[in-house]
Amino acid sequence: MDTQHGAHGGMRFDEASWEERYGATPALWSGRPNPQLVAEATALTPGRALDAGSGEGGDALWLAGHGWQVTAVDFSTVALARAAAQADRLGAEVAGRVEWVHADLTRWAPRTSAFDLVSAQYFHLPVPDRDSAFARLAAAVAPGGSLLVVGHRPSELHTGSPEMFFTAEQVAAALDPAAWDVVACEDRPRTAAGPAGHELPVADTVLLARRRA
Ligand SMILES: C[S@@+](CC[C@H](N)C(=O)[O-])C[C@H]1O[C@@H](n2cnc3c(N)ncnc32)[C@H](O)[C@@H]1O
């Protein structure tokens, strides 16, 4: 996700607020897949993927284009409609590999052990919704499958609402060490376009874990 509107200070993150945010602009995100997803999923054998908080579909469509069968979940109908329209533009083969699901991930439970990859990219929830939602996402990973959780580290682009941020270590700590191998648990620096258009240093917090087969 390339942030076009990054500051979190004073913003609300309920369904109506996200709907309003998407409705206020023709495109909130760049449409490109997120760099950590591309970095980690390129090496995986395509299978069934769940994209949690899929936004305008950049990741889901990249996965579908690389042979994955994708379930993309978001509670913004505007974002889902944009994603589905882009899927249609990419053609029937890609469009046919994505199921767009309108659901609130603080309540919606994916099928247990159903996905070879569960990806949550910049899916920041207020505490206490986060722990239970992430636990349901982890439970959806099939034996041998991967859980990829990527979040923003606070930066000039992301001020305020400190409770929305998490670290890869916090996500890893909630995984049963008897069932999971942690492959990556770290912060990765990169640059992103700031509000004035110039590049700013940011960092992602990245957890990649594999459920033991
Ligand atoms: C920061 S955006 C990231 C979108 C996408 N993953 C990307 O990287 O471009 C977070 C997304 O999560 C969605 N979202 C936030 N809370 C949600 C919830 N409780 N249930 C479903 N979707 C949610 C928002 O609508 C938004 O599309």
The ligand as an ORCA input file, in Angstrom:
! r2SCAN-3c Opt
* xyz 0 1
  C      -4.903      0.624      5.501
  S      -6.079     -0.157      4.486
  C      -5.098     -1.413      3.686
  C      -5.724     -1.946      2.443
  C      -4.874     -2.990      1.714
  N      -4.524     -4.107      2.556
  C      -3.635     -2.333      1.171
  O      -2.568     -2.560      1.734
  O      -3.744     -1.570      0.208
  C      -7.023     -1.116      5.659
  C      -8.226     -1.792      5.051
  O      -8.835     -2.579      6.055
  C     -10.235     -2.428      5.968
  N     -10.769     -2.697      7.308
  C     -10.476     -2.014      8.447
  N     -11.135     -2.556      9.485
  C     -11.847     -3.609      8.983
  C     -12.723     -4.559      9.566
  N     -13.027     -4.520     10.880
  N     -13.262     -5.512      8.770
  C     -12.982     -5.543      7.440
  N     -12.171     -4.649      6.836
  C     -11.607     -3.701      7.597
  C     -10.454     -1.007      5.486
  O     -11.706     -0.844      4.855
  C      -9.280     -0.843      4.535
  O      -9.633     -1.212      3.235
*
